[in-house]
Amino acid sequence: MRGLAVLLALLPAPVFAHASERMVILTLPTGWYMAGAAVAVVLTALAGLDARRLPRFAAHQLFERPRLVPRALAGWLATAGFWGLVAVGLFGTRDPLENLLPLMLWTVLWVGLTLASVLFGNLWRDIEPWSAPARALRRLFGISGSIGLSRLGHWPAVAGYLGFAWFEIISLAPADPAVLARVAAGYYLVILLLAVAEGEDWLDRGEFLTVYFGFVAKIAPFWAEPAGDRLRVFAGLPGAQVLRLAPLSASAVAFVTLVLASVSFDGLTETFWWLVRLGINPLEFPGRSAVLVANSIALPLFWLLSAALILGAIRAGLPAGRFRDAAGPMMLAFLPIAAGYHVAHYLIALLTNGQYAIAALNDPFARGWQLLGLSEHWVSFGFLATRAGVRMIWIAQFATILGAHLLAVIIGMKLSERIAGGHSFRAHLPMTALMVGYTVFGLWLLSAPAVG
């Protein structure tokens, strides 16, 4: 009997990464949190309508300093680092929790750098790996013109982000180091060729990571603006930079709605509710291959639905004939939600896989090194199995989502004030209703039973 038990324990079985954390979350009064968040959003909207003057969102320069590393040098270092990671992905261990490539891309870049950019501004601008090589190649080959890609606006970035979202959320092996290395190398070369043909400035509109970090960084309370060889460091209320942006073009609106939809869809596809809709028993989840086709169809449909709800709410609060002029400015109010839900959704991944990333840096080639002095079994997830630990994480996620929506409500009122010269209950009722729904939906996604 004991031998049979040992044999059963050694058999392969699906791993539910959310098991201990979600089990504890289900014991918390999450329903009350959702109700409280909805009430807070409504009260903020009512208070804003009754207020004689909304916050000014002024920016203040703190100091000016020289660049620590010239941008061109930083770009070449980033390029070398990128190809070094690709080599590690191709020739290193196939374990995604030990290989530096998936850990650096999915945890450090996609999660950690997003959080850092939300706090300290656009850090990606100085470490993106295309500008320096593109500039050098244009000089080498004497290329000075363009091929007209700029006329496409943000649509190339929209296509890039949609492909990235599909690869991350739906594809069969997004964390496989060898697969990831080939995809990353191919994408890098395509973008480099386009940047050489069009000019490196095109990256700000056409490359999805550059566009993404440029948008989410506008929420930061601290940020730096280049001034020649120096940087001017500013501080202001979160969103101060948002109110200084030009109205979004149609392609930029599509990009922002896609960012909002993709992160929500990522959370939705992990829930028991979604798997039941697809006719799959979530307690016996067979893996991504079983939902590949369904999720591939659902992702763009979910994006279209999200865009329709957002643009419909904006349209419902405007007088006839004003939608075309107001949609671009009003969409800026959704940038805090895009950034906030990304941070909240991936917070646990940062706390868990972030430890693996540090451990991989401690022994990057799996040779038993201890470059950082860490022990072999340094990684620990004990905080996910305690009520106190999970409660702290849930409160952080709750505060992030609620804060993002409250900021979105206030920014929306400021934008409405700028567009129409004031704000009314009729104009903000649809937007407030949407914000309430988005808040509750986001919190439900974080608390619902899930696999993954």
PyMOL commands that set and color helices and strands:
alter all, ss='L'
color gray80, all
select helices_A, chain A and resi 2-10+19-25+30-50+71-91+100-120+124-126+131-141+149-152+155-169+177-198+200-206+208-219+242-244+250-269+272-277+282-284+288-316+323-345+347-362+382-385+387-420+425-447
alter helices_A, ss='H'
color red, helices_A
select strands_A, chain A and resi 59-66+222-227+230-236
alter strands_A, ss='S'
color yellow, strands_A
deselect
rebuild
show_as cartoon
